[in-house]
């Protein structure tokens, strides 16, 4: 499930961001290409707290056109969770946002910033506007950005968590079926002996029978998941366990 992220003005990532801007200011650096690196690092550092990864200039196709958001943040399922666009300090931020909207840039969870101001869009609407000179304002921006979850993704995360919660029960049930098959199912016993010999030859000559049982449980759980969710029948033919194992036609 989603991890709550609390970002405070005293955090190292926030302090590093302002220190970088201070250095750029002392050097008279004002153009977007340099200033955006400070915010890029800030996002990269804080995204790790959420198990998200910042990917700069990742190509997207929108309504038949190719766009390149300055930053795309993806979670550990490789799902896009947010976007970032940096604009030049001397540009009118609202006008630049309008241009990006016209080009079809995503507004599901997107930060637009020009080092002075930042605007957060969520679900297609402006949800927050802050002065970046305010550390607390910056923290509010980032906290709101990382707290947002699209409804479809939220449902997916709940489904994943539900599956994780049920895995021990599912595995226990399969383990009991395998134990019963060892005692009562002659076809299973013959197939298991062949599979055990294959494992001893290909993996480890000293592999234990109960370790092979655990392999079967893991394989059967994964195989059913892949078949049901991804409709991928080739899975059962493309891994070591399946290559040497064929389940008995009769249920255990």
Secondary structure, 3 states (H helix, E strand, C coil): CCCCCCCCCCCHHHHHHHHHHHHHHHCCCCCHHHHHHHHHHHHHHHHHHHCCEEEECCEEEECCEEEECCEEEECCCCCEEEEEEECCCCCCHHHHHHHHHHCCCCCCEEEEECCCEEEEEECCEEEEEEECCCHHHHHHHHHHHHHCCCHHHHHHHHHHHHHHHHHHHHHHHHHHHHHHHHHHCHHHHHHHHHHHHHHHHHCCCCCCHHHHHHHHHHHHHHHHHHHHHHCCHHHHHCCHHHHHCCCCCCCC
